[in-house]
Amino acid sequence: MADGAVRRLPLKFQIGARTLATIPRHLVRVSFSLDAVLAATPTILPPLPDDADGYLVTSLPELMLAGLDRHGLLAFVRQHYVRYHIDLAAGEAAWLAGLSGSARSGIKRKAKKLAAANGGVLDIRRYHDVAAFADFLPLARAVSATTYQEKLLGSGLPDDTASVRHLESLAAQDRVRAWLAFIAGVPVAYLCCTADGDSLCYTYVGHDPAHNDLSPGAVLQVEALRALFAEKRFARFDFTEGEGQHKRQFSTGGTACVDVLLLRPTLANRVTVMALQTFDRVIATAKRAATHPALATLAKKIRR
């Protein structure tokens, strides 16, 4: 779950996808795999190096929070979410049967619309072995450069040497599954998944916003899942950290998780925690207020 390495990570003051400010801290990241989440494996934090400000623990099952050994550090829950997954072992028929009727009809409608834009044919291509993955990377990078994941979140498909070599190494170990969706021979959506034990992770994903009306990302996701059901190589599809409508819609299960920040009790870190807590409370209050009928009506008038 952790390699003990200290990384300079930004603690973000964030509204939606926009980051207003950051406070950098040197942290040891401890991440729970889906296998560990489902098994509720107890957390044993590695020794904290002298040059580290603390830990960032991600995907900690919420039920395990009370038992987390905080080592006398300042503890701050930064995020609550459900970690969703799909049981691939159950098969495609069971997965489809578990979806709502509107979700099933939506899948058919979107696939038909995307195919119509491409001469009546869905052009979905897979890139699983090492040679094919070498072809995938530049094509997917061209799509990634257009996405909000890369422009706003900094989480597009990486192109730095170390990350590319890591992905190529995983591909050589049969631990990568990748797909592209094309329209008129031009890639418009990509999905790059990496294996973690028996789970395949939703690692890098994006689509060209110029084709939002055709839902290429959603269609690609469904076709990729169908391929995985048929392959029977992985037990689960892991949507990883964070929530989203498509994750809720397509998942067969989920676990309530939290991200926890543990910092040395220095004055600077106490001020940092207070600032983050205050900011998060203000944003949460603003979100609740925005749901008030009077304010919702005002917002609509302003948008007009």
C-alpha positions, -999 to 999 in steps of 0.1 A, spaced: 0 0 0 30 23 5 66 23 -7 78 46 21 89 73 -5 84 109 4 66 129 -22 59 166 -25 21 167 -28 -1 198 -31 -29 201 -5 -56 218 -26 -82 245 -19 -105 232 -46 -140 240 -59 -152 213 -83 -124 208 -109 -108 242 -102 -79 246 -78 -78 280 -62 -46 276 -42 -23 248 -29 -1 243 2 28 218 -6 37 192 19 62 163 18 40 132 25 42 94 24 12 83 5 -6 51 17 -32 39 -8 -56 10 -3 -60 -13 -33 -96 -26 -40 -86 -60 -26 -75 -44 6 -107 -23 8 -129 -53 3 -109 -73 29 -108 -44 53 -71 -52 58 -58 -34 90 -35 -4 82 1 -5 95 17 28 85 54 26 75 79 45 96 77 82 89 110 96 75 125 126 91 120 148 60 83 140 58 55 162 71 32 132 75 10 107 56 -18 109 31 -40 78 35 -64 72 6 -93 48 2 -93 39 39 -126 21 45 -147 44 67 -154 17 92 -116 14 99 -111 51 106 -117 49 143 -90 21 146 -64 40 126 -31 44 146 -25 81 143 10 80 159 3 113 177 -1 132 144 -28 157 135 -56 138 117 -79 154 92 -105 137 69 -102 155 36 -127 135 16 -156 111 19 -167 90 -11 -178 55 -22 -152 34 -40 -172 16 -66 -164 -16 -85 -179 -41 -109 -180 -78 -103 -166 -91 -136 -168 -127 -124 -206 -125 -124 -207 -121 -162 -221 -96 -186 -257 -108 -184 -259 -104 -147 -243 -69 -149 -268 -58 -175 -297 -72 -155 -285 -51 -125 -287 -19 -145 -319 2 -146 -340 1 -177 -331 37 -185 -294 29 -182 -298 -1 -206 -317 20 -231 -291 48 -228 -263 24 -236 -281 13 -268 -290 48 -278 -255 62 -273 -238 34 -292 -262 38 -321 -256 76 -322 -218 72 -321 -219 45 -348 -241 67 -370 -214 94 -369 -189 68 -382 -208 55 -411 -229 30 -391 -200 12 -375 -186 14 -340 -148 17 -343 -134 6 -310 -98 -7 -310 -80 -26 -283 -43 -23 -274 -32 -49 -249 2 -63 -259 35 -44 -258 37 -37 -295 1 -25 -297 5 -3 -266 33 15 -283 8 25 -310 -18 34 -285 3 59 -265 7 88 -291 -29 84 -303 -43 85 -267 -20 114 -258 -35 135 -286 -70 129 -271 -57 135 -236 -44 169 -245 -79 181 -252 -96 168 -220 -106 186 -188 -88 158 -169 -55 171 -182 -63 208 -185 -80 213 -151 -70 183 -129 -35 174 -142 -46 138 -145 -43 132 -182 -24 103 -197 12 110 -188 39 115 -213 70 119 -191 97 93 -196 93 76 -162 56 72 -164 57 59 -200 83 33 -191 62 22 -162 32 17 -184 53 -1 -210 67 -24 -182 31 -32 -170 21 -39 -206 50 -64 -209 36 -81 -178 1 -84 -193 -11 -58 -167 -25 -32 -191 -57 -31 -210 -63 -1 -233 -89 10 -259 -95 39 -283 -128 50 -299 -125 65 -335 -146 86 -357 -136 88 -393 -102 73 -384 -95 100 -357 -93 89 -320 -119 107 -299 -118 88 -266 -94 66 -247 -93 43 -217 -61 29 -202 -65 5 -173 -38 -11 -152 -40 -43 -132 -37 -45 -94 -39 -81 -83 -73 -95 -95 -87 -61 -102 -83 -39 -133 -82 -2 -124 -98 27 -141 -65 45 -143 -65 70 -172 -96 81 -192 -108 109 -213 -125 120 -245 -123 150 -269 -149 175 -256 -157 185 -292 -176 152 -294 -195 155 -261 -228 152 -279 -219 117 -291 -209 104 -256 -178 85 -269 -163 80 -234 -195 63 -222 -197 41 -253 -160 32 -250 -165 23 -213 -193 -2 -221 -175 -18 -250 -144 -22 -228 -164 -38 -201 -179 -62 -226 -144 -72 -237 -134 -78 -201 -165 -99 -193 -156 -121 -223 -119 -123 -215 -125 -135 -179 -90 -125 -169 -99 -102 -140 -123 -106 -111 -133 -70 -107 -132 -36 -124 -121 -10 -100 -134 26 -105 -108 37 -79 -111 68 -57 -138 95 -61 -173 94 -72 -192 101 -105 -226 94 -120 -213 68 -144 -195 50 -116 -227 47 -95 -247 37 -126 -224 9 -138 -211 -4 -105 -223 -36 -88 -209 -27 -54 -192 0 -34 -174 7 -1 -176 40 19 -141 53 21 -122 84 33 -89 101 25 -71 110 57 -43 135 61 -19 129 90 5 157 98 32 163 123 18 187 150 40 217 141 26 252 142 27 255 104 8 222 100 -18 232 126 -24 264 106 -26 244 74 -52 220 89 -73 249 102 -72 267 69 -83 235 50 -110 227 75 -124 263 73 -123 263 35 -140 229 33 -168 240 57 -174 272 37 -177 252 5 -200 226 21 -222 254 35 -223 271 1 -233 239 -16 -262 233 8 -273 269 4 -273 266 -33 -299 239 -31 -324 263 -15 -353 268 -39 -351 306 -38 -313 306 -45 -317 280 -73 -344 302 -89 -321 333 -86 -292 313 -102 -314 304 -132 -324 340 -137 -287 351 -135 -277 325 -161 -304 338 -185 
